[in-house]
């Protein structure tokens, strides 16, 4: 069964009565509530949704999204990013320690920018890896084992880091993928 990572829309009033808010989501979470609810723009990450691959990030209307990633593995890492509004998709690839993933299209850059939309949209992100020592290997899905880190930013959005694991060594650092949302 597929669960979306950031599927629950909430308002500040439903989170904590009369507390100040950040971008429509309550900014005064207790340490315990952060384990279950982390604010991201107008959305909240729910602990029950962690571990899904693909990861679905809902992005609020009016927010742009910048995507980038870093590999820290001998296996080839691949991240597929598809916006739900039918825009251009991106494929990030890379291998090695602390190597920036390159995206194509366009032109093997290290960043994929999605312009703000007039309505909410989702980014569907698939994490994969390929065993480069096996000439017959195909890409297979990686694991997303841990909660992402989420930090509100001055641009009216948040920085979200998602980390994947490609095999059994469980170092949980093979791909670090970052989505930064901001008002453009």
N, C-alpha and C positions, 0 to 999 in steps of 0.2 A: 504494500500500500504506500502511495506517495504522499508525503506530508510537505507542505510548504514551510520554509524556515521563518518567514516573516508574514504570516497570513492574517494575523489578528489586528484589525484596526481598533484603536481605542482613543478616547478623549481624556483630557486631564481630569475632568470631573468624575470619570468612572474609576480613576486610579486612586486618587487621594483627594478628599474633600478640601477645598479652599487652599490648596498648595500652589505655589507659583509654577508656571509651566514653561517648557522650552519647546517651541515649534508645535504647540498643540498637544504635547505629551508631558505628563508630570515629570519634573526634574528632581523631585525629592523622594527617591526610592530608598528604602532601608536596605542594608546589606543583604538581608534574607530575601526581600522581594526582587532584588537584582538577579538572584539565582533563577527566578522563574520569569521575570519580565525585564527586558532591557530596552529602553526607548531608542527608536530610530525614526527620526522625523515624526510622521503621524502613525507609525507602526511600532509594534512591540515584538521582540523575539520571544517565543515560548519555548521553555526548556524541552518540552515533549517533542518539538520539531527538530532538535539537534540530531545529527547523524544521518540525515537524508541526503541522497545524491541521486538526482540533481537537487540543488538548492534553489529555491525560488525566493527572490527578494522583491517585495512590492515597493515601488518608488512613488512618492506623492507627486501629484501634478505640480508643474512649475520647478521641479528639481532636475538639474542635470546630474549625470553620473559619470565619473571617471574610473576606469577599470585598469588595473595593472597587477602583475604577479612576479614572484621570484621562485625559482627552483632551488632545492637543496637536496638533490638526489642523483644517483648514477643513472637511474631509469629515466627515459624521456617522459616529461610531464606535459599533459595537454589539458587546457581549460577551454570549454566551449561556452560562449556567452550569447544568448539570444534574447532580444527584447520582444515582449509580447505584442507590441503594436505593429510588428511586421517590418521593422527597420532592419538595417544591415546587421548580420551576425559577425562575431569575431572568433577566431581560433588562436589561442595562445599556445606556444610551444617552447620548450627549453629543457636542458639537462645540465647537471654539474652543481657545484656548491656555490650558493649565493649568486646565481646567474639570473638576470632579468629575463622573463619570458618575452618573446617577440610575438607580435600579433599580425596576422594577415587575414583578410585585407585590412587596411591598405599598407602597402610598402614596408612591411616588417618593422613597424614602430614598436615601442614598449608600452603604449597607452592606447586605450580605446575610449573615446568620448561619446556620450549619448546626450544629445541636446534636450532641453526641457520639453515636456509634452503638455498639452492642454488638458490632459486627464491622467489619472493614476495609471501606472503600467507596471509590469513585472519584468525582472531580469531572471531568466532561467540559466543557471550556471551548472555545468557538468564537469566534474573532476575525473581525469583519466590518467593512466600511465601505460607505458610499454616497456617490457623487458628488452633492453637493447642488446643483451648477450645472446638472445634467442632469435635467429634469423626468421623464424616462422611466427614470432609473437605478434599479436594484434593488441590494439588498445583495449584496456578493460577499466571498469570503474574503480576509482580509488575510494577510500573511506574518509568521511568527515566525522571524526570521533569527538571533538571538543566543541564547547560553546565558542562562538565567534567573539572577538573583542569589538566593542562598540563604543565610540567616543563622539559625543556631539562636537560640532565644529563651529567656527565663527561664520561660516558661509550659509548658515540656516539649515544645515543637514547633519550628516554624521559620517565618520569613517568606520568602515566595517572590515575587519580582517577575518578571513576564513582559511583554515589550515587543513590540508589533506594528508593522508598517509597512504603510501602505495603498496606496502607489503607487511610482513609479520614482525619487523623489528620494532614497531610501535614507538618510533621517536616523534611521531606526529609533527613533522616539519618538512615534508617533501615538497609541498607547494604552499606558499603563502599568497593568497589572493586578496587584493584590496579593492573595495568599491568605496569611493568617496562621493557623497551626494552634496549638492550645494545649489543655492539660488544663483541663476546666471542672469 
